[in-house]
Amino acid sequence: MKRFKEARAKLLVEGILARGGGCMEGNHFNEHGIKAVGVVLGYFKNYTKSEYICIDDMVKCSEFALAVIDVMAPKSK
């Protein structure tokens, strides 16, 4: 979680860190001993035929994913 927080701070992204349940893939990985963190976008009208995600939110999420990779990647000396 430390590195996720670091990536979030790098992009000045607000977020909520919460322990979750449900069907997110990360929960299934954790259940089977594989450490994982799930990242959720801002969905609207969840689980309906009208569910949608804003493009700006998708872009921010991809930038966050890249920031996490950057934080996690070994640094060359």
mmCIF file of the N, C-alpha and C atoms, coordinates in Angstrom:
data_MODEL
# 
_entry.id   MODEL 
# 
loop_
_atom_site.group_PDB 
_atom_site.id 
_atom_site.type_symbol 
_atom_site.label_atom_id 
_atom_site.label_alt_id 
_atom_site.label_comp_id 
_atom_site.label_asym_id 
_atom_site.label_entity_id 
_atom_site.label_seq_id 
_atom_site.pdbx_PDB_ins_code 
_atom_site.Cartn_x 
_atom_site.Cartn_y 
_atom_site.Cartn_z 
_atom_site.occupancy 
_atom_site.B_iso_or_equiv 
_atom_site.pdbx_formal_charge 
_atom_site.auth_seq_id 
_atom_site.auth_comp_id 
_atom_site.auth_asym_id 
_atom_site.auth_atom_id 
_atom_site.pdbx_PDB_model_num 
ATOM 1   N N  . MET A 1 1  ? 0.817   -1.178  0.000   1.00 0.00 ? 1  MET A N  1 
ATOM 2   C CA . MET A 1 1  ? 0.000   0.000   0.000   1.00 0.00 ? 1  MET A CA 1 
ATOM 3   C C  . MET A 1 1  ? 0.872   1.257   0.000   1.00 0.00 ? 1  MET A C  1 
ATOM 4   N N  . LYS A 1 2  ? 2.048   1.146   0.571   1.00 0.00 ? 2  LYS A N  1 
ATOM 5   C CA . LYS A 1 2  ? 2.935   2.305   0.633   1.00 0.00 ? 2  LYS A CA 1 
ATOM 6   C C  . LYS A 1 2  ? 3.240   2.822   -0.774  1.00 0.00 ? 2  LYS A C  1 
ATOM 7   N N  . ARG A 1 3  ? 3.521   1.923   -1.689  1.00 0.00 ? 3  ARG A N  1 
ATOM 8   C CA . ARG A 1 3  ? 3.871   2.335   -3.051  1.00 0.00 ? 3  ARG A CA 1 
ATOM 9   C C  . ARG A 1 3  ? 2.661   2.877   -3.800  1.00 0.00 ? 3  ARG A C  1 
ATOM 10  N N  . PHE A 1 4  ? 1.484   2.335   -3.511  1.00 0.00 ? 4  PHE A N  1 
ATOM 11  C CA . PHE A 1 4  ? 0.273   2.880   -4.128  1.00 0.00 ? 4  PHE A CA 1 
ATOM 12  C C  . PHE A 1 4  ? 0.045   4.299   -3.655  1.00 0.00 ? 4  PHE A C  1 
ATOM 13  N N  . LYS A 1 5  ? 0.250   4.532   -2.369  1.00 0.00 ? 5  LYS A N  1 
ATOM 14  C CA . LYS A 1 5  ? 0.091   5.875   -1.822  1.00 0.00 ? 5  LYS A CA 1 
ATOM 15  C C  . LYS A 1 5  ? 1.114   6.822   -2.446  1.00 0.00 ? 5  LYS A C  1 
ATOM 16  N N  . GLU A 1 6  ? 2.317   6.314   -2.654  1.00 0.00 ? 6  GLU A N  1 
ATOM 17  C CA . GLU A 1 6  ? 3.378   7.115   -3.268  1.00 0.00 ? 6  GLU A CA 1 
ATOM 18  C C  . GLU A 1 6  ? 3.005   7.497   -4.702  1.00 0.00 ? 6  GLU A C  1 
ATOM 19  N N  . ALA A 1 7  ? 2.476   6.552   -5.463  1.00 0.00 ? 7  ALA A N  1 
ATOM 20  C CA . ALA A 1 7  ? 2.055   6.829   -6.839  1.00 0.00 ? 7  ALA A CA 1 
ATOM 21  C C  . ALA A 1 7  ? 0.895   7.815   -6.862  1.00 0.00 ? 7  ALA A C  1 
ATOM 22  N N  . ARG A 1 8  ? -0.014  7.650   -5.934  1.00 0.00 ? 8  ARG A N  1 
ATOM 23  C CA . ARG A 1 8  ? -1.166  8.547   -5.848  1.00 0.00 ? 8  ARG A CA 1 
ATOM 24  C C  . ARG A 1 8  ? -0.712  9.968   -5.542  1.00 0.00 ? 8  ARG A C  1 
ATOM 25  N N  . ALA A 1 9  ? 0.239   10.111  -4.633  1.00 0.00 ? 9  ALA A N  1 
ATOM 26  C CA . ALA A 1 9  ? 0.761   11.428  -4.280  1.00 0.00 ? 9  ALA A CA 1 
ATOM 27  C C  . ALA A 1 9  ? 1.502   12.055  -5.455  1.00 0.00 ? 9  ALA A C  1 
ATOM 28  N N  . LYS A 1 10 ? 2.187   11.224  -6.217  1.00 0.00 ? 10 LYS A N  1 
ATOM 29  C CA . LYS A 1 10 ? 2.949   11.703  -7.373  1.00 0.00 ? 10 LYS A CA 1 
ATOM 30  C C  . LYS A 1 10 ? 2.041   12.393  -8.397  1.00 0.00 ? 10 LYS A C  1 
ATOM 31  N N  . LEU A 1 11 ? 0.824   11.891  -8.545  1.00 0.00 ? 11 LEU A N  1 
ATOM 32  C CA . LEU A 1 11 ? -0.133  12.443  -9.506  1.00 0.00 ? 11 LEU A CA 1 
ATOM 33  C C  . LEU A 1 11 ? -1.122  13.407  -8.863  1.00 0.00 ? 11 LEU A C  1 
ATOM 34  N N  . LEU A 1 12 ? -0.979  13.611  -7.550  1.00 0.00 ? 12 LEU A N  1 
ATOM 35  C CA . LEU A 1 12 ? -1.928  14.448  -6.817  1.00 0.00 ? 12 LEU A CA 1 
ATOM 36  C C  . LEU A 1 12 ? -3.355  13.950  -7.006  1.00 0.00 ? 12 LEU A C  1 
ATOM 37  N N  . VAL A 1 13 ? -3.513  12.632  -6.937  1.00 0.00 ? 13 VAL A N  1 
ATOM 38  C CA . VAL A 1 13 ? -4.807  11.995  -7.116  1.00 0.00 ? 13 VAL A CA 1 
ATOM 39  C C  . VAL A 1 13 ? -5.406  11.692  -5.751  1.00 0.00 ? 13 VAL A C  1 
ATOM 40  N N  . GLU A 1 14 ? -6.651  12.049  -5.589  1.00 0.00 ? 14 GLU A N  1 
ATOM 41  C CA . GLU A 1 14 ? -7.348  11.693  -4.358  1.00 0.00 ? 14 GLU A CA 1 
ATOM 42  C C  . GLU A 1 14 ? -7.886  10.276  -4.510  1.00 0.00 ? 14 GLU A C  1 
ATOM 43  N N  . GLY A 1 15 ? -8.085  9.637   -3.407  1.00 0.00 ? 15 GLY A N  1 
ATOM 44  C CA . GLY A 1 15 ? -8.633  8.297   -3.478  1.00 0.00 ? 15 GLY A CA 1 
ATOM 45  C C  . GLY A 1 15 ? -9.026  7.814   -2.106  1.00 0.00 ? 15 GLY A C  1 
ATOM 46  N N  . ILE A 1 16 ? -9.685  6.714   -2.095  1.00 0.00 ? 16 ILE A N  1 
ATOM 47  C CA . ILE A 1 16 ? -10.104 6.087   -0.849  1.00 0.00 ? 16 ILE A CA 1 
ATOM 48  C C  . ILE A 1 16 ? -9.441  4.719   -0.781  1.00 0.00 ? 16 ILE A C  1 
ATOM 49  N N  . LEU A 1 17 ? -8.751  4.476   0.301   1.00 0.00 ? 17 LEU A N  1 
ATOM 50  C CA . LEU A 1 17 ? -8.170  3.157   0.524   1.00 0.00 ? 17 LEU A CA 1 
ATOM 51  C C  . LEU A 1 17 ? -9.116  2.415   1.457   1.00 0.00 ? 17 LEU A C  1 
ATOM 52  N N  . ALA A 1 18 ? -9.632  1.304   0.983   1.00 0.00 ? 18 ALA A N  1 
ATOM 53  C CA . ALA A 1 18 ? -10.594 0.554   1.781   1.00 0.00 ? 18 ALA A CA 1 
ATOM 54  C C  . ALA A 1 18 ? -10.390 -0.937  1.586   1.00 0.00 ? 18 ALA A C  1 
ATOM 55  N N  . ARG A 1 19 ? -10.629 -1.655  2.636   1.00 0.00 ? 19 ARG A N  1 
ATOM 56  C CA . ARG A 1 19 ? -10.622 -3.104  2.553   1.00 0.00 ? 19 ARG A CA 1 
ATOM 57  C C  . ARG A 1 19 ? -11.926 -3.499  1.886   1.00 0.00 ? 19 ARG A C  1 
ATOM 58  N N  . GLY A 1 20 ? -11.859 -4.377  0.928   1.00 0.00 ? 20 GLY A N  1 
ATOM 59  C CA . GLY A 1 20 ? -13.080 -4.692  0.196   1.00 0.00 ? 20 GLY A CA 1 
ATOM 60  C C  . GLY A 1 20 ? -13.366 -6.172  0.118   1.00 0.00 ? 20 GLY A C  1 
ATOM 61  N N  . GLY A 1 21 ? -14.472 -6.441  -0.448  1.00 0.00 ? 21 GLY A N  1 
ATOM 62  C CA . GLY A 1 21 ? -14.879 -7.810  -0.707  1.00 0.00 ? 21 GLY A CA 1 
ATOM 63  C C  . GLY A 1 21 ? -15.446 -7.839  -2.108  1.00 0.00 ? 21 GLY A C  1 
ATOM 64  N N  . GLY A 1 22 ? -16.277 -8.760  -2.382  1.00 0.00 ? 22 GLY A N  1 
ATOM 65  C CA . GLY A 1 22 ? -16.928 -8.768  -3.680  1.00 0.00 ? 22 GLY A CA 1 
ATOM 66  C C  . GLY A 1 22 ? -16.142 -9.504  -4.732  1.00 0.00 ? 22 GLY A C  1 
ATOM 67  N N  . CYS A 1 23 ? -16.441 -9.194  -5.962  1.00 0.00 ? 23 CYS A N  1 
ATOM 68  C CA . CYS A 1 23 ? -15.942 -9.962  -7.100  1.00 0.00 ? 23 CYS A CA 1 
ATOM 69  C C  . CYS A 1 23 ? -14.712 -9.378  -7.779  1.00 0.00 ? 23 CYS A C  1 
ATOM 70  N N  . MET A 1 24 ? -14.147 -8.308  -7.256  1.00 0.00 ? 24 MET A N  1 
ATOM 71  C CA . MET A 1 24 ? -12.965 -7.733  -7.884  1.00 0.00 ? 24 MET A CA 1 
ATOM 72  C C  . MET A 1 24 ? -11.860 -8.788  -7.949  1.00 0.00 ? 24 MET A C  1 
ATOM 73  N N  . GLU A 1 25 ? -11.180 -8.858  -9.073  1.00 0.00 ? 25 GLU A N  1 
ATOM 74  C CA . GLU A 1 25 ? -10.147 -9.878  -9.276  1.00 0.00 ? 25 GLU A CA 1 
ATOM 75  C C  . GLU A 1 25 ? -9.096  -9.850  -8.176  1.00 0.00 ? 25 GLU A C  1 
ATOM 76  N N  . GLY A 1 26 ? -8.713  -8.648  -7.725  1.00 0.00 ? 26 GLY A N  1 
ATOM 77  C CA . GLY A 1 26 ? -7.715  -8.543  -6.667  1.00 0.00 ? 26 GLY A CA 1 
ATOM 78  C C  . GLY A 1 26 ? -8.104  -9.294  -5.418  1.00 0.00 ? 26 GLY A C  1 
ATOM 79  N N  . ASN A 1 27 ? -9.395  -9.306  -5.099  1.00 0.00 ? 27 ASN A N  1 
ATOM 80  C CA . ASN A 1 27 ? -9.873  -10.046 -3.924  1.00 0.00 ? 27 ASN A CA 1 
ATOM 81  C C  . ASN A 1 27 ? -9.657  -11.540 -4.098  1.00 0.00 ? 27 ASN A C  1 
ATOM 82  N N  . HIS A 1 28 ? -9.892  -12.041 -5.298  1.00 0.00 ? 28 HIS A N  1 
ATOM 83  C CA . HIS A 1 28 ? -9.691  -13.473 -5.559  1.00 0.00 ? 28 HIS A CA 1 
ATOM 84  C C  . HIS A 1 28 ? -8.213  -13.841 -5.493  1.00 0.00 ? 28 HIS A C  1 
ATOM 85  N N  . PHE A 1 29 ? -7.345  -12.979 -6.029  1.00 0.00 ? 29 PHE A N  1 
ATOM 86  C CA . PHE A 1 29 ? -5.907  -13.243 -5.948  1.00 0.00 ? 29 PHE A CA 1 
ATOM 87  C C  . PHE A 1 29 ? -5.465  -13.305 -4.488  1.00 0.00 ? 29 PHE A C  1 
ATOM 88  N N  . ASN A 1 30 ? -5.885  -12.298 -3.694  1.00 0.00 ? 30 ASN A N  1 
ATOM 89  C CA . ASN A 1 30 ? -5.509  -12.267 -2.276  1.00 0.00 ? 30 ASN A CA 1 
ATOM 90  C C  . ASN A 1 30 ? -6.004  -13.501 -1.543  1.00 0.00 ? 30 ASN A C  1 
ATOM 91  N N  . GLU A 1 31 ? -7.197  -13.938 -1.874  1.00 0.00 ? 31 GLU A N  1 
ATOM 92  C CA . GLU A 1 31 ? -7.779  -15.122 -1.238  1.00 0.00 ? 31 GLU A CA 1 
ATOM 93  C C  . GLU A 1 31 ? -6.917  -16.355 -1.467  1.00 0.00 ? 31 GLU A C  1 
ATOM 94  N N  . HIS A 1 32 ? -6.187  -16.370 -2.590  1.00 0.00 ? 32 HIS A N  1 
ATOM 95  C CA . HIS A 1 32 ? -5.349  -17.521 -2.940  1.00 0.00 ? 32 HIS A CA 1 
ATOM 96  C C  . HIS A 1 32 ? -3.863  -17.251 -2.712  1.00 0.00 ? 32 HIS A C  1 
ATOM 97  N N  . GLY A 1 33 ? -3.568  -16.253 -1.863  1.00 0.00 ? 33 GLY A N  1 
ATOM 98  C CA . GLY A 1 33 ? -2.190  -16.007 -1.450  1.00 0.00 ? 33 GLY A CA 1 
ATOM 99  C C  . GLY A 1 33 ? -1.358  -15.164 -2.387  1.00 0.00 ? 33 GLY A C  1 
ATOM 100 N N  . ILE A 1 34 ? -1.980  -14.571 -3.399  1.00 0.00 ? 34 ILE A N  1 
ATOM 101 C CA . ILE A 1 34 ? -1.244  -13.699 -4.325  1.00 0.00 ? 34 ILE A CA 1 
ATOM 102 C C  . ILE A 1 34 ? -1.572  -12.262 -3.949  1.00 0.00 ? 34 ILE A C  1 
ATOM 103 N N  . LYS A 1 35 ? -0.565  -11.514 -3.487  1.00 0.00 ? 35 LYS A N  1 
ATOM 104 C CA . LYS A 1 35 ? -0.812  -10.143 -3.046  1.00 0.00 ? 35 LYS A CA 1 
ATOM 105 C C  . LYS A 1 35 ? -1.253  -9.292  -4.227  1.00 0.00 ? 35 LYS A C  1 
ATOM 106 N N  . ALA A 1 36 ? -2.374  -8.604  -4.049  1.00 0.00 ? 36 ALA A N  1 
ATOM 107 C CA . ALA A 1 36 ? -2.913  -7.766  -5.121  1.00 0.00 ? 36 ALA A CA 1 
ATOM 108 C C  . ALA A 1 36 ? -3.704  -6.612  -4.523  1.00 0.00 ? 36 ALA A C  1 
ATOM 109 N N  . VAL A 1 37 ? -3.780  -5.538  -5.278  1.00 0.00 ? 37 VAL A N  1 
ATOM 110 C CA . VAL A 1 37 ? -4.580  -4.380  -4.906  1.00 0.00 ? 37 VAL A CA 1 
ATOM 111 C C  . VAL A 1 37 ? -5.493  -4.073  -6.082  1.00 0.00 ? 37 VAL A C  1 
ATOM 112 N N  . GLY A 1 38 ? -6.759  -3.880  -5.807  1.00 0.00 ? 38 GLY A N  1 
ATOM 113 C CA . GLY A 1 38 ? -7.711  -3.525  -6.857  1.00 0.00 ? 38 GLY A CA 1 
ATOM 114 C C  . GLY A 1 38 ? -7.840  -2.018  -6.962  1.00 0.00 ? 38 GLY A C  1 
ATOM 115 N N  . VAL A 1 39 ? -7.899  -1.527  -8.166  1.00 0.00 ? 39 VAL A N  1 
ATOM 116 C CA . VAL A 1 39 ? -8.095  -0.101  -8.411  1.00 0.00 ? 39 VAL A CA 1 
ATOM 117 C C  . VAL A 1 39 ? -9.416  0.049   -9.156  1.00 0.00 ? 39 VAL A C  1 
ATOM 118 N N  . VAL A 1 40 ? -10.270 0.916   -8.647  1.00 0.00 ? 40 VAL A N  1 
ATOM 119 C CA . VAL A 1 40 ? -11.598 1.083   -9.219  1.00 0.00 ? 40 VAL A CA 1 
ATOM 120 C C  . VAL A 1 40 ? -11.753 2.496   -9.769  1.00 0.00 ? 40 VAL A C  1 
ATOM 121 N N  . LEU A 1 41 ? -12.320 2.582   -10.950 1.00 0.00 ? 41 LEU A N  1 
ATOM 122 C CA . LEU A 1 41 ? -12.647 3.877   -11.552 1.00 0.00 ? 41 LEU A CA 1 
ATOM 123 C C  . LEU A 1 41 ? -13.940 4.413   -10.960 1.00 0.00 ? 41 LEU A C  1 
ATOM 124 N N  . GLY A 1 42 ? -14.296 5.611   -11.332 1.00 0.00 ? 42 GLY A N  1 
ATOM 125 C CA . GLY A 1 42 ? -15.570 6.189   -10.911 1.00 0.00 ? 42 GLY A CA 1 
ATOM 126 C C  . GLY A 1 42 ? -16.685 5.772   -11.848 1.00 0.00 ? 42 GLY A C  1 
ATOM 127 N N  . TYR A 1 43 ? -17.290 4.639   -11.584 1.00 0.00 ? 43 TYR A N  1 
ATOM 128 C CA . TYR A 1 43 ? -18.390 4.145   -12.412 1.00 0.00 ? 43 TYR A CA 1 
ATOM 129 C C  . TYR A 1 43 ? -19.675 4.878   -12.048 1.00 0.00 ? 43 TYR A C  1 
ATOM 130 N N  . PHE A 1 44 ? -20.571 4.961   -12.979 1.00 0.00 ? 44 PHE A N  1 
ATOM 131 C CA . PHE A 1 44 ? -21.879 5.546   -12.741 1.00 0.00 ? 44 PHE A CA 1 
ATOM 132 C C  . PHE A 1 44 ? -22.951 4.557   -13.178 1.00 0.00 ? 44 PHE A C  1 
ATOM 133 N N  . LYS A 1 45 ? -24.035 4.526   -12.457 1.00 0.00 ? 45 LYS A N  1 
ATOM 134 C CA . LYS A 1 45 ? -25.161 3.625   -12.726 1.00 0.00 ? 45 LYS A CA 1 
ATOM 135 C C  . LYS A 1 45 ? -24.698 2.167   -12.796 1.00 0.00 ? 45 LYS A C  1 
ATOM 136 N N  . ASN A 1 46 ? -23.883 1.797   -11.796 1.00 0.00 ? 46 ASN A N  1 
ATOM 137 C CA . ASN A 1 46 ? -23.302 0.452   -11.752 1.00 0.00 ? 46 ASN A CA 1 
ATOM 138 C C  . ASN A 1 46 ? -24.343 -0.640  -11.907 1.00 0.00 ? 46 ASN A C  1 
ATOM 139 N N  . TYR A 1 47 ? -23.947 -1.681  -12.605 1.00 0.00 ? 47 TYR A N  1 
ATOM 140 C CA . TYR A 1 47 ? -24.738 -2.900  -12.772 1.00 0.00 ? 47 TYR A CA 1 
ATOM 141 C C  . TYR A 1 47 ? -26.100 -2.654  -13.436 1.00 0.00 ? 47 TYR A C  1 
ATOM 142 N N  . THR A 1 48 ? -26.156 -1.638  -14.279 1.00 0.00 ? 48 THR A N  1 
ATOM 143 C CA . THR A 1 48 ? -27.381 -1.401  -15.053 1.00 0.00 ? 48 THR A CA 1 
ATOM 144 C C  . THR A 1 48 ? -27.006 -1.385  -16.531 1.00 0.00 ? 48 THR A C  1 
ATOM 145 N N  . LYS A 1 49 ? -27.988 -1.389  -17.389 1.00 0.00 ? 49 LYS A N  1 
ATOM 146 C CA . LYS A 1 49 ? -27.730 -1.293  -18.828 1.00 0.00 ? 49 LYS A CA 1 
ATOM 147 C C  . LYS A 1 49 ? -27.219 0.087   -19.210 1.00 0.00 ? 49 LYS A C  1 
ATOM 148 N N  . SER A 1 50 ? -27.322 1.050   -18.283 1.00 0.00 ? 50 SER A N  1 
ATOM 149 C CA . SER A 1 50 ? -26.874 2.423   -18.535 1.00 0.00 ? 50 SER A CA 1 
ATOM 150 C C  . SER A 1 50 ? -25.537 2.729   -17.876 1.00 0.00 ? 50 SER A C  1 
ATOM 151 N N  . GLU A 1 51 ? -24.829 1.693   -17.385 1.00 0.00 ? 51 GLU A N  1 
ATOM 152 C CA . GLU A 1 51 ? -23.546 1.917   -16.711 1.00 0.00 ? 51 GLU A CA 1 
ATOM 153 C C  . GLU A 1 51 ? -22.572 2.608   -17.656 1.00 0.00 ? 51 GLU A C  1 
ATOM 154 N N  . TYR A 1 52 ? -21.804 3.554   -17.105 1.00 0.00 ? 52 TYR A N  1 
ATOM 155 C CA . TYR A 1 52 ? -20.807 4.237   -17.932 1.00 0.00 ? 52 TYR A CA 1 
ATOM 156 C C  . TYR A 1 52 ? -19.642 4.728   -17.096 1.00 0.00 ? 52 TYR A C  1 
ATOM 157 N N  . ILE A 1 53 ? -18.546 5.058   -17.784 1.00 0.00 ? 53 ILE A N  1 
ATOM 158 C CA . ILE A 1 53 ? -17.330 5.601   -17.186 1.00 0.00 ? 53 ILE A CA 1 
ATOM 159 C C  . ILE A 1 53 ? -16.937 6.809   -18.022 1.00 0.00 ? 53 ILE A C  1 
ATOM 160 N N  . CYS A 1 54 ? -16.531 7.875   -17.371 1.00 0.00 ? 54 CYS A N  1 
ATOM 161 C CA . CYS A 1 54 ? -16.083 9.074   -18.100 1.00 0.00 ? 54 CYS A CA 1 
ATOM 162 C C  . CYS A 1 54 ? -14.690 8.829   -18.682 1.00 0.00 ? 54 CYS A C  1 
ATOM 163 N N  . ILE A 1 55 ? -14.482 9.279   -19.894 1.00 0.00 ? 55 ILE A N  1 
ATOM 164 C CA . ILE A 1 55 ? -13.187 9.101   -20.564 1.00 0.00 ? 55 ILE A CA 1 
ATOM 165 C C  . ILE A 1 55 ? -12.064 9.722   -19.751 1.00 0.00 ? 55 ILE A C  1 
ATOM 166 N N  . ASP A 1 56 ? -12.303 10.915  -19.172 1.00 0.00 ? 56 ASP A N  1 
ATOM 167 C CA . ASP A 1 56 ? -11.267 11.555  -18.353 1.00 0.00 ? 56 ASP A CA 1 
ATOM 168 C C  . ASP A 1 56 ? -10.845 10.657  -17.190 1.00 0.00 ? 56 ASP A C  1 
ATOM 169 N N  . ASP A 1 57 ? -11.811 9.954   -16.594 1.00 0.00 ? 57 ASP A N  1 
ATOM 170 C CA . ASP A 1 57 ? -11.492 9.040   -15.497 1.00 0.00 ? 57 ASP A CA 1 
ATOM 171 C C  . ASP A 1 57 ? -10.660 7.861   -15.985 1.00 0.00 ? 57 ASP A C  1 
ATOM 172 N N  . MET A 1 58 ? -10.940 7.372   -17.187 1.00 0.00 ? 58 MET A N  1 
ATOM 173 C CA . MET A 1 58 ? -10.153 6.273   -17.753 1.00 0.00 ? 58 MET A CA 1 
ATOM 174 C C  . MET A 1 58 ? -8.720  6.725   -18.005 1.00 0.00 ? 58 MET A C  1 
ATOM 175 N N  . VAL A 1 59 ? -8.564  7.947   -18.492 1.00 0.00 ? 59 VAL A N  1 
ATOM 176 C CA . VAL A 1 59 ? -7.226  8.496   -18.744 1.00 0.00 ? 59 VAL A CA 1 
ATOM 177 C C  . VAL A 1 59 ? -6.471  8.627   -17.426 1.00 0.00 ? 59 VAL A C  1 
ATOM 178 N N  . LYS A 1 60 ? -7.132  9.166   -16.391 1.00 0.00 ? 60 LYS A N  1 
ATOM 179 C CA . LYS A 1 60 ? -6.486  9.316   -15.089 1.00 0.00 ? 60 LYS A CA 1 
ATOM 180 C C  . LYS A 1 60 ? -6.081  7.966   -14.516 1.00 0.00 ? 60 LYS A C  1 
ATOM 181 N N  . CYS A 1 61 ? -6.918  6.963   -14.705 1.00 0.00 ? 61 CYS A N  1 
ATOM 182 C CA . CYS A 1 61 ? -6.605  5.632   -14.194 1.00 0.00 ? 61 CYS A CA 1 
ATOM 183 C C  . CYS A 1 61 ? -5.390  5.047   -14.913 1.00 0.00 ? 61 CYS A C  1 
ATOM 184 N N  . SER A 1 62 ? -5.296  5.257   -16.214 1.00 0.00 ? 62 SER A N  1 
ATOM 185 C CA . SER A 1 62 ? -4.127  4.743   -16.946 1.00 0.00 ? 62 SER A CA 1 
ATOM 186 C C  . SER A 1 62 ? -2.862  5.492   -16.517 1.00 0.00 ? 62 SER A C  1 
ATOM 187 N N  . GLU A 1 63 ? -2.976  6.791   -16.249 1.00 0.00 ? 63 GLU A N  1 
ATOM 188 C CA . GLU A 1 63 ? -1.823  7.548   -15.746 1.00 0.00 ? 63 GLU A CA 1 
ATOM 189 C C  . GLU A 1 63 ? -1.414  7.031   -14.370 1.00 0.00 ? 63 GLU A C  1 
ATOM 190 N N  . PHE A 1 64 ? -2.406  6.689   -13.560 1.00 0.00 ? 64 PHE A N  1 
ATOM 191 C CA . PHE A 1 64 ? -2.122  6.134   -12.239 1.00 0.00 ? 64 PHE A CA 1 
ATOM 192 C C  . PHE A 1 64 ? -1.410  4.787   -12.369 1.00 0.00 ? 64 PHE A C  1 
ATOM 193 N N  . ALA A 1 65 ? -1.883  3.952   -13.287 1.00 0.00 ? 65 ALA A N  1 
ATOM 194 C CA . ALA A 1 65 ? -1.241  2.652   -13.504 1.00 0.00 ? 65 ALA A CA 1 
ATOM 195 C C  . ALA A 1 65 ? 0.221   2.828   -13.907 1.00 0.00 ? 65 ALA A C  1 
ATOM 196 N N  . LEU A 1 66 ? 0.491   3.790   -14.773 1.00 0.00 ? 66 LEU A N  1 
ATOM 197 C CA . LEU A 1 66 ? 1.877   4.060   -15.174 1.00 0.00 ? 66 LEU A CA 1 
ATOM 198 C C  . LEU A 1 66 ? 2.705   4.576   -13.997 1.00 0.00 ? 66 LEU A C  1 
ATOM 199 N N  . ALA A 1 67 ? 2.096   5.399   -13.140 1.00 0.00 ? 67 ALA A N  1 
ATOM 200 C CA . ALA A 1 67 ? 2.808   5.897   -11.958 1.00 0.00 ? 67 ALA A CA 1 
ATOM 201 C C  . ALA A 1 67 ? 3.119   4.748   -11.000 1.00 0.00 ? 67 ALA A C  1 
ATOM 202 N N  . VAL A 1 68 ? 2.209   3.804   -10.852 1.00 0.00 ? 68 VAL A N  1 
ATOM 203 C CA . VAL A 1 68 ? 2.456   2.641   -9.997  1.00 0.00 ? 68 VAL A CA 1 
ATOM 204 C C  . VAL A 1 68 ? 3.611   1.827   -10.565 1.00 0.00 ? 68 VAL A C  1 
ATOM 205 N N  . ILE A 1 69 ? 3.617   1.615   -11.869 1.00 0.00 ? 69 ILE A N  1 
ATOM 206 C CA . ILE A 1 69 ? 4.714   0.875   -12.507 1.00 0.00 ? 69 ILE A CA 1 
ATOM 207 C C  . ILE A 1 69 ? 6.032   1.597   -12.266 1.00 0.00 ? 69 ILE A C  1 
ATOM 208 N N  . ASP A 1 70 ? 6.037   2.916   -12.407 1.00 0.00 ? 70 ASP A N  1 
ATOM 209 C CA . ASP A 1 70 ? 7.255   3.702   -12.199 1.00 0.00 ? 70 ASP A CA 1 
ATOM 210 C C  . ASP A 1 70 ? 7.753   3.573   -10.760 1.00 0.00 ? 70 ASP A C  1 
ATOM 211 N N  . VAL A 1 71 ? 6.831   3.621   -9.809  1.00 0.00 ? 71 VAL A N  1 
ATOM 212 C CA . VAL A 1 71 ? 7.201   3.503   -8.394  1.00 0.00 ? 71 VAL A CA 1 
ATOM 213 C C  . VAL A 1 71 ? 7.702   2.098   -8.075  1.00 0.00 ? 71 VAL A C  1 
ATOM 214 N N  . MET A 1 72 ? 7.123   1.095   -8.703  1.00 0.00 ? 72 MET A N  1 
ATOM 215 C CA . MET A 1 72 ? 7.473   -0.297  -8.425  1.00 0.00 ? 72 MET A CA 1 
ATOM 216 C C  . MET A 1 72 ? 8.739   -0.765  -9.142  1.00 0.00 ? 72 MET A C  1 
ATOM 217 N N  . ALA A 1 73 ? 9.060   -0.142  -10.248 1.00 0.00 ? 73 ALA A N  1 
ATOM 218 C CA . ALA A 1 73 ? 10.190  -0.582  -11.082 1.00 0.00 ? 73 ALA A CA 1 
ATOM 219 C C  . ALA A 1 73 ? 11.516  -0.336  -10.361 1.00 0.00 ? 73 ALA A C  1 
ATOM 220 N N  . PRO A 1 74 ? 12.420  -1.290  -10.474 1.00 0.00 ? 74 PRO A N  1 
ATOM 221 C CA . PRO A 1 74 ? 13.747  -1.084  -9.883  1.00 0.00 ? 74 PRO A CA 1 
ATOM 222 C C  . PRO A 1 74 ? 14.430  0.087   -10.580 1.00 0.00 ? 74 PRO A C  1 
ATOM 223 N N  . LYS A 1 75 ? 15.073  0.904   -9.787  1.00 0.00 ? 75 LYS A N  1 
ATOM 224 C CA . LYS A 1 75 ? 15.784  2.067   -10.322 1.00 0.00 ? 75 LYS A CA 1 
ATOM 225 C C  . LYS A 1 75 ? 17.219  1.677   -10.653 1.00 0.00 ? 75 LYS A C  1 
ATOM 226 N N  . SER A 1 76 ? 17.677  2.069   -11.839 1.00 0.00 ? 76 SER A N  1 
ATOM 227 C CA . SER A 1 76 ? 19.066  1.790   -12.204 1.00 0.00 ? 76 SER A CA 1 
ATOM 228 C C  . SER A 1 76 ? 19.967  2.841   -11.571 1.00 0.00 ? 76 SER A C  1 
ATOM 229 N N  . LYS A 1 77 ? 21.173  2.435   -11.268 1.00 0.00 ? 77 LYS A N  1 
ATOM 230 C CA . LYS A 1 77 ? 22.104  3.357   -10.595 1.00 0.00 ? 77 LYS A CA 1 
ATOM 231 C C  . LYS A 1 77 ? 23.067  3.956   -11.560 1.00 0.00 ? 77 LYS A C  1 
# 
